[in-house]
Amino acid sequence: MNSMLLLFVVAIVIAAVLANIAVWSRSKLALRTLAVFLTTMFVPVVYLGLTEVLSQPKPMAHEWFKRNVDDAQVLGLDIVEGRAIYLWLKVGNDYQPSYYKLPWQPMLAERLENLVDEGIKSDKPIRILNPFSKKSYDDLGSLNMEIVEPPSLPLKIPPESGELLDPRKDSI
């Protein structure tokens, strides 16, 4: 059983017991003490569950807070054939990369792998447009992906006149 699921079930059971005690205990001190004890046990269980979740990839369908982001840069990719596609993305203007999981889709996996290979060969980053749109990954691998061309360097402005300034002369 997945440890995250197990911790979630334990938290639900503790909350259900607390709710039951709260409903049925009106004046007994022992039951109220038990409720306080179970509440204090609830806190570390939830804390352990949250810290366990931090190391797990987030399903892209569960991204709610960044849902309206325009693009994400692909920093890493791991394809586990038949199981899932794992992406390490720099989303929008965030400084921290995020770890996401997509359900297995052979067409999407092939497109991502080819794009990453092409990006490595050309030494250019890969960008996913509108990465959290529900319709983009439901349509059998139709994420809008592209290789980003690096910005062109600004050209030097040529001198305005052909005459050079001599700092040894007093006149300008």
Summary of the structure (lengths in Angstrom):
residues: 172
radius of gyration: 28.0
end to end distance: 83.3
largest distance: 101.1
contacts: 386
relative contact order: 0.11
helix: 42%
strand: 20%
